[in-house]
Structures are given as structure tokens and as C-alpha cells.
């Protein structure tokens, strides 16, 4: 079994100490409470302070939790709320479409799957919560890149790998795809990431009208697309309706 990293354990203990009890603590209080030498405690505090996890009051020299922890906490809460608000609507979308439903958010230059509803049949399926998908080729990713400036920059700066002959990789063509996504209000992926697989996704906005995620369906090309090779209109409508419903539940109002 791998050993824990002592410095990280000490930093975590320090953050927990600052999170409880008194609002601010001095170096002596922290070192004695955690049974650490002052030099060791000061080194950890200095590192946490440089990362924004701890702040030092200039007047008293005491330490308190920093704004970066609040930002990370809010990020977790945002994703948690997004998933909670989407649960019922995602289930409804899976039932009405007959396909798998995915909820994704921007994470580390890709799309993190935070919720996955299985296709409502008896086929064997694997839960993909926690999986990462590319920004440039998937429907979920293209929606994020089209509506979120950060995702857009990351998609342009990334190595847009061609997974199939249909993958759009060239910058101008990719920008054109994103423009079409914004104009239509949804993104498509017809065998751009996986052969024989098609997807459609739409953006989810929060109360500030900011894009916070994307929701979509994925299935076999012959089910998601018609004989003409185009996405089935009823599936597009269902995905967009789901995205609007989740957005309204997040306080975005009408879109």
C-alpha cells in the first residue's frame, strides 16, 4: 500500500484547523496544535499562502483561510447543484429519446462527465461518470467551446486530434462549426469521435446566463440519425428542451 505524503497530510490538517474554532490563528497556535516545529509550520503556511489557500492579516500576523478555497468550494457546489437540478430532466430525456444521456462540464482542457443515465433497454452498459471527453470533437465539448470563452480558448490551443475521417481539426473549419453551434443552439457529433456513434448536445446556463455545462444524448448512428444521415429533429428538440429545463431550474429564466 502506498504511503501518504506527510507534507500534504500536514497541510490538510492545517486547513482543517483554520476552518474550525477561532477565525484567525497565530503561528505558535498552529504549530502547537498540530505538534509541529515552528519552522515546519511556517514553511507550509508560506506555501499555502502563495497558492491563495491561506491569508495572513498584516496587522496581527495571524492566519486564516484564503479566497482560493472559497473559489474551489463554490466550483464544487456549482457542479453539485447542476447535477442535482439535472437528475429528473436527464431521466426524462433518456426515456423519451431511448438513448444514453450525458451531462458534462469543462475540466482540465476537456469535458468531465458528471452524470450519466443509461439507455433504457436491457443492453450491457458501463457507467461513465468521471470520464473525460475531448472538447473539439464531441457534441458536449463543442457546445462548451461555442458558449464558454475559457473552453473556446482551450479548444483552440489544444492538439485537436483526428479520431476519425470526419473529425473537424483545422482552426477555421472548427470556428465555423462553433458559429453554427451558436446559431442553431445545439452541437452534433456524427462519427467524429467514435465510428458508428452519433451525439447531439445543448448548453445549460445558470442564473447569470453563463454557460455552466452541456447535456446531450449519444447512440448508434442508425438510431440518432435518419436515412439522410442528418440528426433526427425530434431528438434535437428533446435535447434542447432538456437543456432549457435545467437552465430554468438553475434560475436562467427563458431562453
Buried (B, 14 or more C-beta within 10 A) or exposed (E): EEEEEEEEEBBEBBBEBBEEEEEBBBBEBBBEBBEBEEEEBBBBBEEBBEEBBBBBEEEEEBBBBBEBBEEEEEEEEBBEBBBEBBEEBBBBBBEBBBBBBBBBBBBEBBBBBBBBBBBBEEEEEEEBEEBBBBBBBBBBBBBBBBBBEEBBEBBBEBEBEEBBEEBBBEEEEBBEBBEBBEEEBBBBBBBBBBEEBBBBBBBBBBEEEBBBBBBBBBBEBEBBBEEEEEBBEEBBEBBBBBBBBBBBBBEBEEB
